[in-house]
Amino acid sequence: MFDEILVPTDGSECATAAVGYAEDLARHYDAAVHVLHVVDSRTAENVPQQEERGLRAEAIVEEVTEEVEAADLEVEGAVRTGVPHRTILEYVEKNDIDLVVMGTHGRTGVERYLLGSVTEKVLRRSDVPVLTVRDTDDGSVHYPFESVLIPTDGSDAADAAADVGLDVAARYGSEVHVVSVVDAFSMGLDVRSQLMTDALEDAAAEAVESIAGRADDSVARVEKTVGYGRPYRKLRRYVEENDIDLVVMGTHGRTGLERYLIGSVTEKIVRTSPVPVLTVRDPDLDAD
């Protein structure tokens, strides 16, 4: 599934944290790692300044590639000049990248809810899965992945993400948590009858069973849960209470404006999750 993994880096702490995850995934998938630094063409004021930034970029990439090589992994380094998110996406397409691993910015206060403009733009526009990794205060990591959470609402996007999540869990021998949260509150007071609640719970249970039934023997175990409440809050609490190491979620959107929307629940989880989040776009939607 993942043969070519791209980790863009700017030398920051959060980018460095992402490298560790890229290396671990590469080991489990026997994949090659691509290390990319993009010199922002919009910020250089003169040729000497551009050259200086180019030299710094080469130094950053060389340091990371040496680290990856030391881990006995196949690696390729590259420096490009352009608008960062566009250049990253162009690299993805030209080099048949299967997965992008990127660091996110912010840990506390207002900064906790900021991904960084480059990461967010790549996440919203990427046709391949994107793993977002938050740098932690204590330097802790969540790999190798021992527990994988796959939220589902029964949609095609959730099913596409489930395929990826189950594959990751099989590679790592992880336990899988399949969770669907019934959100009747968003539909208004007039529909909050027992009949409607039962119908929503049945649909959620069916979605959970559908994904759980696709897990193979490589998965350690499967935990199935149907919750009730606000999906974002329930999922965040579930991550913390069940020692989840990775969340795998689908994104919404296909063309035009919708292509750049990832869904409110997914976006909130990506912005605030204490563990890495792997977002997956439904390939059938992109093919339309």
C-alpha positions as CSV (number, residue, x, y, z in Angstrom):
1,M,0.0,0.0,0.0
2,F,2.8,2.4,0.9
3,D,5.8,2.0,-1.3
4,E,7.0,5.7,-1.5
5,I,6.7,7.9,1.6
6,L,7.3,11.6,1.5
7,V,8.3,13.7,4.5
8,P,8.6,17.4,3.8
9,T,10.9,19.2,6.3
10,D,11.8,22.7,7.2
11,G,14.1,21.7,10.0
12,S,11.6,22.5,12.7
13,E,10.9,20.3,15.8
14,C,7.5,19.2,14.4
15,A,9.0,18.3,11.1
16,T,11.7,16.3,12.9
17,A,9.0,14.4,14.8
18,A,7.4,13.5,11.5
19,V,10.6,11.9,10.3
20,G,10.5,9.3,13.0
21,Y,7.0,8.3,12.0
22,A,8.0,8.1,8.3
23,E,10.9,5.9,9.2
24,D,8.8,3.5,11.3
25,L,6.2,3.2,8.5
26,A,8.9,2.7,5.9
27,R,10.3,-0.2,8.0
28,H,6.9,-1.9,8.3
29,Y,6.0,-1.4,4.6
30,D,9.6,-1.9,3.2
31,A,9.1,1.6,1.6
32,A,11.4,4.2,0.3
33,V,11.5,7.6,2.1
34,H,11.6,10.9,0.2
35,V,12.9,13.9,2.1
36,L,11.9,17.3,0.6
37,H,12.6,20.8,1.5
38,V,10.9,23.6,-0.4
39,V,12.5,27.0,-0.6
40,D,9.6,29.5,-0.6
41,S,10.0,31.5,-3.8
42,R,7.8,34.3,-2.5
43,T,10.0,35.3,0.4
44,A,13.5,35.8,-1.0
45,E,14.3,39.4,-1.7
46,N,17.5,39.0,-3.7
47,V,19.8,36.4,-5.3
48,P,22.3,36.1,-2.4
49,Q,19.4,35.6,0.0
50,Q,18.0,32.9,-2.3
51,E,21.3,31.2,-2.5
52,E,21.7,31.3,1.3
53,R,18.3,29.7,1.8
54,G,19.2,27.1,-0.8
55,L,22.4,26.1,1.1
56,R,20.4,25.9,4.3
57,A,17.8,23.8,2.6
58,E,20.5,21.4,1.3
59,A,22.0,21.1,4.8
60,I,18.6,20.3,6.3
61,V,17.8,17.6,3.7
62,E,21.3,16.1,4.0
63,E,21.0,15.8,7.8
64,V,17.6,14.1,7.5
65,T,18.7,11.8,4.7
66,E,21.7,10.7,6.7
67,E,19.5,9.9,9.6
68,V,17.2,7.8,7.5
69,E,20.1,6.0,5.9
70,A,21.5,5.2,9.3
71,A,18.2,3.4,10.0
72,D,19.0,1.2,7.0
73,L,16.2,2.6,4.8
74,E,16.2,3.6,1.2
75,V,16.0,7.4,1.0
76,E,16.0,10.1,-1.6
77,G,16.6,13.8,-0.8
78,A,15.4,16.8,-2.8
79,V,15.4,20.6,-2.6
80,R,12.8,22.5,-4.7
81,T,11.9,26.2,-5.0
82,G,8.3,27.3,-5.3
83,V,5.1,27.8,-3.3
84,P,5.5,25.2,-0.6
85,H,2.2,23.4,-0.6
86,R,2.0,23.4,-4.4
87,T,5.5,22.2,-4.8
88,I,4.9,19.4,-2.3
89,L,1.8,18.2,-4.2
90,E,3.6,18.4,-7.5
91,Y,6.4,16.2,-6.0
92,V,3.7,13.7,-4.8
93,E,2.3,13.4,-8.3
94,K,5.6,13.3,-10.2
95,N,7.2,10.7,-7.8
96,D,4.2,8.4,-7.3
97,I,4.1,9.1,-3.6
98,D,1.7,6.9,-1.6
99,L,1.8,8.7,1.7
100,V,2.8,12.1,3.0
101,V,3.9,12.5,6.6
102,M,3.9,16.1,8.0
103,G,4.4,17.8,11.3
104,T,1.8,20.2,12.7
105,H,2.4,23.3,14.7
106,G,1.2,24.2,18.1
107,R,0.8,22.4,21.4
108,T,-1.0,24.7,23.9
109,G,-3.4,27.6,24.0
110,V,-4.4,29.1,20.7
111,E,-1.4,27.5,19.0
112,R,-2.9,24.1,19.8
113,Y,-5.5,24.7,17.1
114,L,-3.1,25.7,14.3
115,L,-1.7,23.2,11.9
116,G,0.5,25.5,9.9
117,S,-0.7,26.8,6.6
118,V,1.5,24.5,4.5
119,T,0.4,21.3,6.3
120,E,-3.3,22.3,6.2
121,K,-3.2,23.1,2.5
122,V,-1.5,19.9,1.7
123,L,-4.0,17.9,3.8
124,R,-7.0,19.6,2.1
125,R,-5.7,19.1,-1.4
126,S,-3.8,15.8,-1.4
127,D,-5.2,12.8,-3.3
128,V,-3.0,10.5,-1.3
129,P,-3.2,9.8,2.5
130,V,-1.6,12.4,4.8
131,L,-0.4,11.6,8.3
132,T,-0.2,14.7,10.5
133,V,2.1,14.5,13.5
134,R,2.1,16.8,16.5
135,D,5.4,17.6,18.3
136,T,4.9,16.8,22.0
137,D,6.3,18.7,25.0
138,D,7.9,15.6,26.4
139,G,9.2,14.1,23.2
140,S,7.0,11.0,23.5
141,V,6.0,9.1,20.4
142,H,3.1,6.8,19.5
143,Y,4.9,4.3,17.2
144,P,5.0,1.5,16.7
145,F,1.2,1.7,16.5
146,E,-0.3,-0.8,19.0
147,S,-3.9,0.6,18.8
148,V,-5.6,2.1,15.8
149,L,-8.9,4.0,16.0
150,I,-11.2,3.9,12.9
151,P,-14.2,6.2,13.3
152,T,-17.1,5.6,10.8
153,D,-20.3,7.2,9.9
154,G,-21.1,4.6,7.2
155,S,-20.0,6.9,4.4
156,D,-17.8,6.0,1.4
157,A,-15.1,8.3,2.7
158,A,-15.1,6.4,6.0
159,D,-15.0,3.0,4.2
160,A,-12.0,4.2,2.1
161,A,-10.2,5.3,5.3
162,A,-11.1,1.9,6.9
163,D,-9.2,0.0,4.2
164,V,-6.1,2.0,5.0
165,G,-6.5,1.8,8.7
166,L,-7.0,-2.0,8.6
167,D,-4.0,-2.4,6.4
168,V,-1.8,-0.4,8.8
169,A,-3.2,-2.4,11.7
170,A,-2.4,-5.7,9.9
171,R,1.2,-4.5,9.2
172,Y,1.8,-3.6,12.8
173,G,-0.3,-6.4,14.4
174,S,-2.3,-3.7,16.2
175,E,-5.6,-3.8,17.9
176,V,-8.4,-2.0,16.0
177,H,-11.1,0.1,17.6
178,V,-14.0,0.8,15.2
179,V,-16.3,3.5,16.6
180,S,-19.4,5.2,15.3
181,V,-21.0,8.1,17.2
182,V,-24.8,8.7,16.9
183,D,-25.3,12.5,16.8
184,A,-29.1,13.0,17.0
185,F,-28.6,16.4,18.6
186,S,-27.6,17.9,15.4
187,M,-30.9,17.0,13.8
188,G,-33.1,19.0,16.2
189,L,-35.3,18.3,19.1
190,D,-38.3,17.3,17.0
191,V,-36.6,14.2,15.7
192,R,-35.2,13.0,19.0
193,S,-37.8,10.3,19.4
194,Q,-37.0,6.7,20.5
195,L,-37.8,5.5,17.0
196,M,-35.3,7.8,15.3
197,T,-32.7,7.0,18.0
198,D,-33.1,3.3,17.4
199,A,-32.8,3.8,13.6
200,L,-29.6,5.9,14.0
201,E,-28.1,3.4,16.4
202,D,-28.9,0.5,14.1
203,A,-27.2,2.3,11.2
204,A,-24.1,3.0,13.3
205,A,-23.9,-0.6,14.5
206,E,-24.2,-1.8,10.9
207,A,-21.4,0.6,9.9
208,V,-19.2,-0.7,12.7
209,E,-19.9,-4.3,12.0
210,S,-19.1,-3.8,8.3
211,I,-15.6,-2.5,9.0
212,A,-14.9,-4.9,11.8
213,G,-15.8,-7.8,9.6
214,R,-13.0,-6.9,7.2
215,A,-10.2,-7.2,9.7
216,D,-8.0,-10.2,9.1
217,D,-6.1,-12.5,11.4
218,S,-3.0,-10.1,11.4
219,V,-5.0,-7.7,13.6
220,A,-4.5,-8.3,17.3
221,R,-8.2,-7.8,18.2
222,V,-11.2,-5.7,17.2
223,E,-13.1,-3.5,19.6
224,K,-16.5,-2.4,18.4
225,T,-18.3,0.6,19.9
226,V,-21.4,2.7,19.2
227,G,-21.4,5.9,21.2
228,Y,-23.9,8.7,21.6
229,G,-23.2,12.5,21.6
230,R,-21.1,15.0,19.8
231,P,-18.8,12.9,17.5
232,Y,-15.8,15.1,17.8
233,R,-15.9,15.2,21.7
234,K,-16.7,11.5,21.9
235,L,-13.8,10.5,19.6
236,R,-11.3,12.8,21.4
237,R,-12.3,11.3,24.8
238,Y,-12.1,7.8,23.3
239,V,-8.5,8.4,22.1
240,E,-7.5,9.5,25.6
241,E,-9.3,6.8,27.5
242,N,-8.2,3.9,25.3
243,D,-4.5,4.7,24.7
244,I,-5.0,5.1,21.0
245,D,-1.8,5.5,19.0
246,L,-3.3,6.4,15.6
247,V,-6.6,7.7,14.2
248,V,-7.5,7.0,10.6
249,M,-10.3,9.1,9.2
250,G,-11.9,9.9,5.8
251,T,-12.1,13.3,4.2
252,H,-14.9,14.8,2.3
253,G,-15.0,16.6,-1.0
254,R,-14.5,15.9,-4.7
255,T,-14.3,19.0,-6.9
256,G,-14.5,22.7,-6.7
257,L,-14.9,24.2,-3.2
258,E,-15.9,20.8,-1.7
259,R,-12.5,19.4,-2.7
260,Y,-10.9,21.6,-0.1
261,L,-13.2,20.6,2.8
262,I,-12.2,17.7,5.0
263,G,-15.4,17.5,7.1
264,S,-15.9,19.3,10.4
265,V,-15.4,16.3,12.7
266,T,-12.2,15.2,10.9
267,E,-10.9,18.7,10.9
268,K,-11.4,19.2,14.6
269,I,-9.8,15.8,15.4
270,V,-6.8,16.7,13.2
271,R,-6.3,20.1,14.8
272,T,-6.5,18.8,18.4
273,S,-5.7,15.2,18.5
274,P,-2.9,14.2,21.0
275,V,-1.9,11.4,18.6
276,P,-1.2,11.3,14.9
277,V,-4.1,11.4,12.5
278,L,-4.1,9.7,9.1
279,T,-6.6,11.3,6.7
280,V,-7.7,9.5,3.6
281,R,-9.6,10.8,0.6
282,D,-12.1,8.4,-1.1
283,P,-10.4,7.6,-4.5
284,D,-13.7,6.8,-6.2
285,L,-14.8,10.5,-5.6
286,D,-11.6,11.8,-7.2
287,A,-12.2,9.6,-10.2
288,D,-15.6,11.1,-11.0
